[in-house]
Every structure is written in C-alpha cells, then in structure tokens.
Amino acid sequence: MTKAAAAAIANLINTHNQLTKRYTAEVVLAEEDNYIVRMRDGEVVAAVEVKTVQWYQCEISHLSVDPAARGAGIGRSLVEEAEVRACRLGARIAQCTIRVGNAASEAVFTRCGFVPSVTFRNTQTGNDVTVYQKVL
C-alpha cells in the first residue's frame, strides 16, 4: 500500500465516522494487512478493516464508502469480503459496532446477516453504539 492510498483511507475513515481517534497514513500503514480497499480510477472510494480480537472473533471496523460511490453495492461487497477474511483468520464470530442512527451502516450489516446484540453509551463521544454480530 502506498502512503497516498493510506492517507486516502485515513481521510475516508475520519470524514465518515465519528471517532475519538484521528487516523493518519502512518496508523493505516502500520496495520495495512487488515484493510480491504476498493479503488475507482486510481482513487480510494471505500475501505474496511478486519482484525482478530479473540481467537474466535474478528472485528469489522470503520466501513467507509465515499458518498459519490454509494448505492452501487460496494459496502456490501466489502462486508462480504471481510467475512471471508475473518473465516480465513479462524474466526467463528464477526462483530462490528455501529453508532445508533447510522442508518446506512445498520442497513448494510443487517442485510449481510448481522444482528444487534447490545447497545451502550460511548462516554467519550456521547453516542449510543450497538454491537452487531454474526456467526460465521
């Protein structure tokens, strides 16, 4: 992954997620093997991160699709590919956290078979967040 691509991924994540931590190209490059990316005309238009959090569980994080690329199934294809990667990593459960009211993410993950399990308040952001899970 180039530094420019990593910077584009960081920008996409920072722009489309309400996170307490700002991503940089260096942060993305340090974990570059965790990212699945979609490009269009040489530009990053979507990305998602997949990482092992327990021997049986992977986290799918920060699904981000550029607004100009939405509605074409890119988000869904990234989630599906993330599930395949999670299985290859040995995970039996895939999980993600979604800010309550983020209808686009809720819809994508629900259509992919994820179910909401618990909702809690992120005290750092003041957002309510729901954990979605899927048995792989």
Secondary structure, DSSP 8 states (H G I E B T S, - for coil): --HHHHHHHHHHHHHHS--SS---HHHHHHTGGGEEEEEETTEEEEEEEEEEEETTEEEEEEEEE-GGGTTSSHHHHHHHHHHHHHHHTT-SEEEEEEETT-HHHHHHHHHTT-EEEEEEE-TTT--EEEEEEEE-
